[in-house]
Amino acid sequence: MSLAQNTKQELTEIRLNAEKEFGNIFERVKSLAKKIDIAINIPRISKRQTNRCNIQTNNPEIFYRVSVFIPYIDKFINELEERFTNHQSTLTSFHSLFKESGYEEDFIFLTKQYSEDLEDIGNCDEVFKNEFKLWQRKLKCLSETDKPKNAMDAIYICNEAMYPNIFKLVKILATLPVSSATNERTFSTLKRIKTYRRNSTSEGRLNGLAMLSINKNDSITPDEVLVELSNKKRRLEFLL
């Protein structure tokens, strides 16, 4: 979270000094364009434009600063806020699971945030607090070497039957990094599979190729494939 906050502050300063910051970038661009003999032009400007940016200026630096640089910085800041800053309270509250005393308010905040994933006890905060106190008592009894340092350590020492809600919250904490990268992992796989030469790949075949690529560590024998195909209704006969 501190890295996200520092990055946001740095981008905010760049946004406030957009004229100076982009001026330095544009000078480097002009120098490079001059070396390769490319003129820096701006798109045609019309009096009324609805499909693209239409800055009323003939200066390329002003045009690209207003139409490209500033919107990009604003978009980057908004994405940081949505992905990190807006969830700061939730992420900070997970620290309560590793504390030996106090932090009851942070823990109750977690139970409300993930109420759908926890046991239905009629929104009784006292039950959650008592379970949390028992968990903290367990942490106090552990030696310094056995105390959990991360979510995976906590899962190994947490008795699900004794601390059902603590166990579920720890599992949620352990899976947060994985859940945030699922889409990027899928898109990266599809880029490798569906290249410009395979644009006609059907959905069924594409799904099959994606599953094979994503789960490439799973070993599948030819006999298993033949058995699966033989069970399908096809005109071809497979002799086993």
ABEGO torsion letter per residue (X at the ends): XAAAAAAAAAAAAAAAAAAAAAAAAAAAAAAAAAAAGBBBBBBBBBABBAABBBBBBABAAAAAAAAAAAAAAAAAAAAAAAAAAAAAAAAAAAAAAABABEGAAAAAAAAAAAAAABBBAGGBAAAAAAAAAAAAAAAAABBAAABBABAAAAAAABBAAABAAAAAAAAAAAAAAAAAAAAAAAAAAAAAABBAAAAABBAAAAAAAAAAAAAAABBBBAAAAAAAAAABBBABBBBX
